Amino acid sequence: MKVNNLPDGLLVVVKRECETCVEIEPAIREIAAAGPLTVASQDDASFPSGLDVLDDTDLDLSWTLQTEVTPTLYRIHEGAVEQLAVGWRRADWRDHTGLDDLGAELPEHRPG
């Protein structure tokens, strides 16, 4: 699937009403600090606070990406999804981001 209007790099789709999204907010901040990250929020354009957040409350982006679970982490390249991680699985997120110590204080796995 093509998502031509998104920059290359990482994209995470979240929502404030998702307990897992709230729990992994520190990891989202780690990713944002390490390099480019696009954050899209399905229900609150101010979540996570202090980050640039795409307002996806109309779910247009989520629909295009066929996002069924939050959080979902995508790697976008030339408008196409190359990788995705559904829910929080520390090993997958570390692999996708290249951050070997990402989420060390978080549980190993949480469903979305």
N, C-alpha and C positions, 0 to 999 in steps of 0.2 A: 504494500500500500504506500502511496506517495503522500507526503505532507509537505508540500513545497514551501509553505510560508514559515516553517520552523528552521532555526539555525542548526547547523551541524553540532553535535555534542549530546549531552545528556538532558533528558526531560523526565520529570517526575510528576505524575498526576496524583493529587491528594485531595482530601476534604477534611474539614475540621471535625465533622461528626464521626470520623473513622478513628476508633481508639488506637489502632496500630499506627496511623499517620501521626497522631499526637505523640505517641510513645517514641517514634523514630525521628522526631523533629531535630534532635541533636545531630543525627547522621546526615539529614538533609542539609543542615548548616555546614557540616564538615565538607560535604561535596561542593556546596556553593563556594566555600572559602578556597577550595583546591583548584577551581577552574570554572569554566562556563557551565552553568546549569540553568535550564528553563524550568520553572515551577508553574504548574497549572492547577488551580483549585476549583473543584466542582461546586463548592457551596459557600465559600467565603474568600473573597479576593484579598483579604488582609491576612490570610493564613498561608504559610507561617509568617508571623510579623517580622518586619525588618528586612524582608527579601523582596525582590521584584517578582510579582506574581501575576501570571496571566489569568484573567477572569474567565473561567470556563463554566460559569453558573448556567449558561444556556446549553451546556454539554455538547456544543458543536465539535470541539476538538476531541473530546472523549468518544463521541459517536464515530468520527472519522478514524480514530485509532482503534476502535472497537474495545475500549477500556471497560471491562466489566468489574474490576476489583481495584480498590485503592488500598494501599499505594501500589502503583505500577511504575517501574523505572524503565525508560526506553533509551536506547542509543540510536540517534538519528544521523544518517550520513547521506548527503545529496538528496534530501527529502524523503528518504526511505528508512523504515525501521530495520536496523541491523540486529539488535538484541533487545530482549525485554526480560524483566524479572517481575513476577506477579506476587504481591504481598511482600513481606519482609523475610528474606532468607539471607542472613549475613554473608554467607559464602558467595552467593550469586551477586549481591550488591558489591562486594569487594572485587569480584571478577570484572564486573561491568564498569566499575569506576577506576580500577587500578589502585585503589587505596587499601593497602594491606591490613591496616589497623582500624578500618571503618567500623563504627558501632561496637567497639570492644566492650563497652559497658551495657550493651543491649542484649536481650535474649537472642539465641541463635536463630529462632524462627518464630514468626507470628503470621497468622493468616490475615488477609486484608478484610 
